[in-house]
Amino acid sequence: EMPLDQQIKGLHDDLYDVGFSMAEEVGDGIVVRPAWEDELMVAVPARHPVLAHKHVPLEEVLRYPLALCDPAICEGHARQVDRVLQRYEQQPLIAQRVASYEVMMTLVSAGLALGLAGAAHIASGRGPGVVARRLAGKSQMLATYLLHRDVEPSEMLARFIARVDSIDSADGSSAAEDS
């Protein structure tokens, strides 16, 4: 994990063959390919009032303080979540912008904020005291992209890209939800 600008520099400098990012606008000389999607969910402290909802309306989420990813660190994730939030008139109450999903889950677990993240991130970083809930309405999906230099890929890299292209984004999409 690293900021997008460092990842792009590493790809251009041939330090890395490939990278993954949630940002699709990366500049010249880099190919951006959709890799998979993950459902946007809300991480909720145990015993929080929004747990009365099996699927939480985003309007309800916006009534509470949020821990969101820092755009300087998690640029693509922050952009995608901000696009979802901009569809609503109500401005989010941002308790803290965080540098990692682990910090987000810590704030949620402590009862200081709700978190918005992909189902896989919530499932992998969720500790005791954090419950994952789907958002009400149409599922909002967060995209992850595979990045590589705009040159003919090596045989090994071409096989890797083909393998990523074959990933079924529906696999495990509800793994983080607790009833």
Backbone bond lengths (Angstrom), bond angles and torsions (degrees), N, CA, C in turn:
res aa  C-N    CA-C-N  psi(-1)  N-CA   C-N-CA  omega(-1)  CA-C   N-CA-C  phi
1 E - - - 1.446 - - 1.520 109.07 -
2 M 1.326 114.67 135.04 1.463 120.41 179.53 1.516 108.16 -162.59
3 P 1.325 116.90 161.09 1.461 119.51 175.62 1.534 110.68 -59.53
4 L 1.328 115.26 149.92 1.460 121.33 -176.44 1.524 112.43 -56.84
5 D 1.325 118.44 -42.44 1.472 119.60 -177.58 1.526 111.53 -62.29
6 Q 1.333 117.87 -35.80 1.468 120.62 177.02 1.530 110.64 -69.30
7 Q 1.320 116.41 -38.63 1.464 119.71 179.00 1.530 110.66 -64.66
8 I 1.325 116.82 -44.13 1.468 120.95 179.31 1.528 110.07 -62.69
9 K 1.331 116.76 -43.78 1.466 120.29 178.05 1.526 110.02 -60.76
10 G 1.328 118.24 -42.88 1.463 121.97 178.73 1.519 112.47 -63.16
11 L 1.327 117.39 -36.96 1.468 120.42 176.39 1.530 110.19 -67.67
12 H 1.338 116.95 -46.28 1.473 120.43 179.09 1.524 111.99 -62.95
13 D 1.331 117.28 -36.41 1.467 121.72 -178.98 1.522 112.44 -83.70
14 D 1.338 117.09 5.39 1.465 123.43 178.34 1.536 112.46 63.54
15 L 1.335 116.49 27.96 1.465 120.32 173.61 1.524 110.73 -78.95
16 Y 1.335 115.77 -29.55 1.464 122.07 -179.88 1.520 108.56 -128.04
17 D 1.312 115.50 146.85 1.463 120.40 174.18 1.519 111.03 -83.45
18 V 1.325 115.40 -34.07 1.456 120.95 -172.65 1.525 108.79 -150.15
19 G 1.316 115.36 156.14 1.455 120.99 175.07 1.510 109.45 -144.91
20 F 1.314 115.47 165.30 1.460 121.33 174.72 1.514 107.81 -121.60
21 S 1.314 115.82 140.38 1.453 120.91 -179.12 1.515 108.97 -151.29
22 M 1.309 115.43 155.03 1.459 120.06 173.67 1.529 110.63 -94.64
23 A 1.335 116.66 3.11 1.467 121.73 176.76 1.522 108.85 -97.91
24 E 1.324 115.72 134.41 1.464 118.28 178.49 1.521 112.64 -102.61
25 E 1.324 117.97 -11.95 1.460 121.59 177.20 1.519 107.55 -102.16
26 V 1.342 116.19 104.29 1.465 119.85 -172.44 1.525 113.58 -124.79
27 G 1.310 118.20 -2.97 1.459 120.48 178.08 1.516 113.07 97.95
28 D 1.327 114.60 -177.73 1.461 122.28 -175.27 1.523 111.85 -74.82
29 G 1.326 114.73 151.87 1.453 121.32 173.50 1.515 114.68 83.86
30 I 1.327 117.64 1.81 1.463 121.92 179.83 1.523 108.28 -124.17
31 V 1.319 115.99 131.40 1.464 122.21 175.50 1.525 107.79 -89.96
32 V 1.328 115.93 132.66 1.464 122.55 179.11 1.520 107.52 -114.23
33 R 1.346 116.13 121.25 1.465 121.15 -178.83 1.520 108.55 -123.63
34 P 1.343 118.84 132.15 1.468 119.39 174.76 1.526 109.63 -59.05
35 A 1.321 116.88 133.91 1.465 121.00 -179.91 1.528 110.38 -108.12
36 W 1.319 117.52 -54.42 1.464 121.02 178.54 1.518 108.79 -161.77
37 E 1.334 114.30 170.32 1.457 121.81 176.73 1.516 108.85 -124.90
38 D 1.319 115.69 152.19 1.454 122.86 180.00 1.528 107.07 -136.15
39 E 1.303 116.55 138.29 1.461 120.60 -177.54 1.530 111.39 -71.05
40 L 1.333 116.58 132.24 1.458 121.95 174.25 1.521 108.26 -71.76
41 M 1.325 115.63 126.91 1.462 121.14 -179.84 1.522 109.09 -131.66
42 V 1.322 115.32 169.99 1.457 120.63 177.80 1.526 108.61 -109.82
43 A 1.321 115.77 131.35 1.463 122.58 173.96 1.527 106.49 -93.74
44 V 1.331 115.33 126.50 1.459 121.44 -170.73 1.527 109.78 -124.94
45 P 1.340 117.63 137.64 1.465 118.57 173.95 1.534 110.21 -64.66
46 A 1.316 116.72 145.68 1.468 120.78 176.00 1.533 108.40 -57.38
47 R 1.304 116.31 143.69 1.466 124.38 178.49 1.535 113.32 67.06
48 H 1.319 117.88 22.05 1.470 121.88 176.89 1.531 108.77 -84.32
49 P 1.340 118.62 146.30 1.469 120.93 -178.49 1.530 115.38 -57.33
50 V 1.334 119.56 -29.73 1.472 119.20 -178.72 1.524 112.32 -69.39
51 L 1.327 117.44 -12.41 1.470 119.67 178.15 1.526 112.06 -69.45
52 A 1.324 117.06 -7.91 1.465 120.29 173.18 1.529 110.40 -65.42
53 H 1.327 116.75 -20.08 1.467 122.44 179.45 1.525 109.59 -96.74
54 K 1.331 116.79 129.43 1.465 119.29 172.56 1.528 109.73 -69.90
55 H 1.320 116.45 -39.66 1.466 124.02 173.07 1.526 105.87 -122.05
56 V 1.318 116.88 117.38 1.465 121.96 -170.15 1.529 110.65 -87.49
57 P 1.344 117.33 123.71 1.465 119.03 174.82 1.531 110.10 -63.98
58 L 1.320 117.01 138.21 1.461 120.20 -179.59 1.528 110.90 -61.37
59 E 1.323 117.05 -31.93 1.465 120.03 176.49 1.527 110.50 -59.26
60 E 1.325 117.18 -36.21 1.464 122.04 177.78 1.531 110.45 -70.18
61 V 1.321 117.00 -41.66 1.468 121.47 177.92 1.525 109.97 -58.84
62 L 1.329 116.84 -39.84 1.463 121.55 -176.30 1.527 113.33 -69.82
63 R 1.321 117.80 -8.35 1.469 121.14 176.79 1.526 111.97 -79.43
64 Y 1.334 117.53 -11.37 1.461 122.18 -173.44 1.531 110.55 -119.12
65 P 1.349 116.66 157.94 1.471 119.84 175.95 1.530 111.01 -61.51
66 L 1.321 115.31 143.20 1.464 121.57 -178.20 1.525 111.12 -119.35
67 A 1.319 115.42 144.76 1.465 122.87 167.18 1.521 105.35 -104.60
68 L 1.321 116.65 116.36 1.462 122.02 -177.59 1.521 109.38 -123.21
69 C 1.316 115.59 155.91 1.466 120.53 179.88 1.526 110.99 -65.43
70 D 1.314 115.36 142.90 1.459 123.25 178.37 1.525 108.94 -73.69
71 P 1.341 118.17 123.16 1.465 120.01 -179.11 1.525 113.75 -60.45
72 A 1.324 118.41 -24.65 1.465 120.64 179.30 1.522 111.57 -73.35
73 I 1.322 117.66 -24.47 1.465 122.08 -178.09 1.530 110.77 -104.26
74 C 1.316 116.68 -47.73 1.480 122.91 -176.24 1.524 108.39 -113.80
75 E 1.319 116.07 60.91 1.461 122.30 -169.89 1.527 113.52 -54.59
76 G 1.308 117.30 -51.11 1.460 120.67 -176.69 1.515 112.49 -65.72
77 H 1.329 117.13 -44.62 1.465 121.24 178.89 1.524 109.87 -61.17
78 A 1.323 116.87 -47.01 1.465 121.04 -179.30 1.526 110.75 -60.61
79 R 1.323 117.65 -42.37 1.474 121.03 178.80 1.523 111.31 -61.06
80 Q 1.340 116.35 -46.03 1.460 119.72 -177.83 1.529 111.58 -65.30
81 V 1.328 117.62 -42.96 1.469 120.71 178.93 1.527 109.72 -66.95
82 D 1.324 117.94 -42.46 1.467 120.89 178.85 1.528 111.18 -60.21
83 R 1.334 117.98 -37.22 1.475 120.72 177.16 1.522 110.99 -61.33
84 V 1.327 116.93 -40.08 1.468 120.77 177.93 1.526 109.35 -65.67
85 L 1.323 117.36 -46.11 1.463 121.39 -176.97 1.524 112.29 -66.93
86 Q 1.326 118.24 -30.37 1.466 121.61 -178.36 1.524 112.58 -69.22
87 R 1.309 117.74 -12.35 1.467 120.67 178.65 1.529 111.65 -74.82
88 Y 1.311 117.02 -9.89 1.459 121.63 -175.80 1.519 109.86 -111.56
89 E 1.341 115.45 143.93 1.461 120.16 -179.79 1.519 111.38 -66.49
90 Q 1.319 116.45 -37.22 1.460 121.10 -177.24 1.527 110.54 -69.93
91 Q 1.318 116.17 128.22 1.462 121.32 177.68 1.524 109.56 -78.28
92 P 1.320 117.49 139.21 1.466 119.10 178.57 1.525 111.19 -70.17
93 L 1.325 115.02 146.95 1.457 121.53 173.42 1.523 106.23 -94.67
94 I 1.318 116.14 101.78 1.466 120.64 -174.88 1.523 108.83 -90.08
95 A 1.332 115.34 111.08 1.463 120.98 178.66 1.518 109.86 -72.05
96 Q 1.344 115.60 -41.82 1.466 119.56 -179.27 1.519 110.17 -162.33
97 R 1.333 115.31 142.12 1.467 122.38 168.85 1.519 105.77 -93.11
98 V 1.323 116.52 128.25 1.467 120.79 -172.57 1.522 111.33 -113.40
99 A 1.328 115.07 155.59 1.461 121.75 -177.96 1.518 112.38 -90.43
100 S 1.339 117.91 -10.42 1.466 119.48 -179.00 1.525 110.22 -154.22
101 Y 1.322 114.71 160.34 1.461 120.08 176.62 1.523 110.52 -67.21
102 E 1.327 117.44 -30.49 1.462 121.08 179.19 1.523 110.48 -62.88
103 V 1.332 117.08 -43.00 1.466 120.50 177.75 1.526 109.74 -65.28
104 M 1.338 116.72 -40.43 1.457 120.37 177.37 1.528 110.16 -57.30
105 M 1.341 116.68 -48.38 1.466 120.19 -178.24 1.529 111.50 -66.02
106 T 1.323 117.78 -31.80 1.464 121.05 176.68 1.526 110.36 -65.04
107 L 1.333 117.13 -44.67 1.462 120.93 178.31 1.524 111.19 -64.37
108 V 1.325 116.47 -39.81 1.462 120.31 177.71 1.526 109.70 -64.82
109 S 1.311 117.20 -48.35 1.464 121.98 -179.41 1.527 111.60 -58.25
110 A 1.328 116.73 -35.60 1.465 121.42 179.37 1.530 112.24 -76.57
111 G 1.338 116.62 -6.04 1.456 120.31 179.23 1.515 114.12 81.06
112 L 1.331 117.59 14.76 1.462 121.55 -176.59 1.523 113.62 -87.10
113 A 1.334 117.59 -19.24 1.464 119.87 -175.77 1.522 109.66 -165.55
114 L 1.322 114.74 164.92 1.459 122.36 165.92 1.524 106.01 -95.22
115 G 1.322 117.49 155.84 1.456 121.15 177.79 1.513 111.16 -122.83
116 L 1.316 117.06 146.86 1.462 122.36 174.49 1.519 107.92 -116.01
117 A 1.334 115.42 120.02 1.466 120.59 -178.16 1.521 108.43 -157.83
118 G 1.321 115.38 171.25 1.449 121.04 176.63 1.525 111.19 -69.85
119 A 1.325 115.78 152.86 1.464 121.31 -178.91 1.523 111.96 -55.23
120 A 1.321 117.69 -41.67 1.468 120.67 -178.07 1.527 111.53 -66.12
121 H 1.334 117.54 -40.39 1.467 119.97 178.38 1.521 111.02 -66.21
122 I 1.318 116.87 -40.51 1.462 119.28 178.86 1.521 109.82 -65.38
123 A 1.326 116.87 -43.98 1.471 120.22 -179.06 1.523 111.64 -62.78
124 S 1.320 117.11 -40.04 1.464 119.41 -176.19 1.523 112.87 -79.83
125 G 1.322 118.10 -26.80 1.455 120.11 -176.32 1.509 114.59 -106.47
126 R 1.314 115.88 -1.16 1.459 120.53 -174.23 1.517 110.68 -76.88
127 G 1.288 116.03 130.38 1.454 121.32 175.84 1.513 109.83 -111.73
128 P 1.324 115.83 -169.12 1.465 118.31 177.14 1.527 109.93 -62.69
129 G 1.293 115.85 144.67 1.456 119.72 178.83 1.507 114.45 89.09
130 V 1.339 118.47 4.40 1.465 122.08 178.30 1.525 108.71 -124.05
131 V 1.326 115.20 129.14 1.460 121.95 178.57 1.525 108.00 -118.53
132 A 1.310 117.34 135.55 1.469 122.05 177.42 1.522 109.07 -94.25
133 R 1.317 115.81 135.70 1.462 121.26 176.07 1.522 109.40 -132.68
134 R 1.324 114.00 143.81 1.465 119.96 173.02 1.519 108.82 -73.43
135 L 1.318 114.66 153.14 1.454 120.58 172.39 1.520 108.45 -82.49
136 A 1.321 116.82 146.84 1.462 121.60 178.57 1.527 109.29 -69.98
137 G 1.322 115.43 156.37 1.458 120.56 177.51 1.516 112.05 85.57
138 K 1.328 114.03 -162.15 1.462 120.58 -179.32 1.525 109.98 -63.19
139 S 1.321 116.45 134.47 1.466 121.02 179.76 1.520 110.40 -59.75
140 Q 1.316 115.56 132.30 1.460 122.34 174.36 1.523 106.50 -95.71
141 M 1.310 116.63 124.90 1.459 120.87 -175.93 1.528 110.46 -106.40
142 L 1.340 114.86 140.57 1.461 122.41 174.52 1.526 107.46 -104.05
143 A 1.306 117.17 128.00 1.464 121.59 -177.27 1.525 110.86 -96.35
144 T 1.323 114.79 142.36 1.464 122.23 171.06 1.522 106.94 -116.08
145 Y 1.322 115.83 138.95 1.458 121.84 -175.89 1.519 110.83 -118.00
146 L 1.321 115.37 146.51 1.461 122.39 172.08 1.528 106.52 -92.66
147 L 1.317 116.82 132.48 1.466 122.58 -179.58 1.518 109.56 -117.64
148 H 1.326 116.31 138.36 1.469 120.57 171.23 1.523 108.67 -153.24
149 R 1.330 115.16 161.05 1.465 119.45 179.87 1.520 110.11 -62.50
150 D 1.319 115.52 150.30 1.461 122.04 -179.65 1.528 109.72 -83.07
151 V 1.334 114.61 66.14 1.466 123.03 175.68 1.525 106.75 -136.15
152 E 1.311 115.95 166.12 1.466 120.08 176.65 1.531 108.30 -62.07
153 P 1.346 117.80 119.43 1.470 118.91 -178.03 1.525 111.62 -71.39
154 S 1.326 114.68 151.21 1.465 119.59 173.88 1.529 108.38 -63.43
155 E 1.328 116.34 165.36 1.467 120.45 179.49 1.530 110.55 -58.45
156 M 1.327 116.73 -43.05 1.459 120.90 -179.21 1.535 110.84 -64.86
157 L 1.323 117.13 -43.54 1.462 120.49 179.09 1.528 110.56 -66.32
158 A 1.316 117.81 -39.01 1.466 121.26 177.77 1.528 110.67 -61.01
159 R 1.343 117.50 -40.47 1.471 120.72 177.20 1.532 110.51 -65.09
160 F 1.328 116.29 -41.26 1.463 120.44 178.85 1.532 110.51 -62.29
161 I 1.327 116.53 -45.49 1.466 121.03 179.03 1.525 110.29 -60.96
162 A 1.330 117.14 -43.19 1.467 120.51 178.35 1.526 110.74 -61.69
163 R 1.319 116.70 -38.93 1.470 120.77 179.27 1.530 110.42 -65.43
164 V 1.322 117.31 -43.91 1.468 120.74 178.14 1.525 109.85 -63.43
165 D 1.329 116.92 -40.38 1.465 120.65 178.60 1.523 112.07 -59.99
166 S 1.331 117.32 -25.08 1.466 120.60 -176.67 1.530 113.16 -87.97
167 I 1.325 117.64 -3.70 1.470 120.37 -178.71 1.519 109.63 -64.40
168 D 1.327 115.48 131.93 1.463 121.15 176.80 1.518 107.45 -89.69
169 S 1.330 117.44 112.51 1.466 121.44 -175.60 1.523 112.85 -65.08
170 A 1.323 118.17 -14.03 1.469 119.45 -179.97 1.522 112.48 -78.65
171 D 1.319 118.62 -17.46 1.463 120.75 -178.49 1.513 110.75 -63.26
172 G 1.344 115.37 125.55 1.455 120.85 173.69 1.510 115.02 70.12
173 S 1.326 119.13 19.33 1.461 119.76 -175.49 1.513 113.44 -69.28
174 S 1.326 118.92 -17.53 1.460 119.33 -179.71 1.516 112.23 -114.56
175 A 1.320 117.50 17.09 1.457 121.15 -175.01 1.514 113.38 -64.37
176 A 1.326 119.00 -24.80 1.460 120.57 -174.18 1.521 113.57 -89.66
177 E 1.320 119.14 -7.59 1.451 119.84 -171.80 1.516 112.22 -83.04
178 D 1.329 115.83 134.14 1.459 123.60 170.97 1.510 107.63 -108.21
179 S 1.301 117.36 141.64 1.470 119.64 177.47 1.499 110.79 -82.91
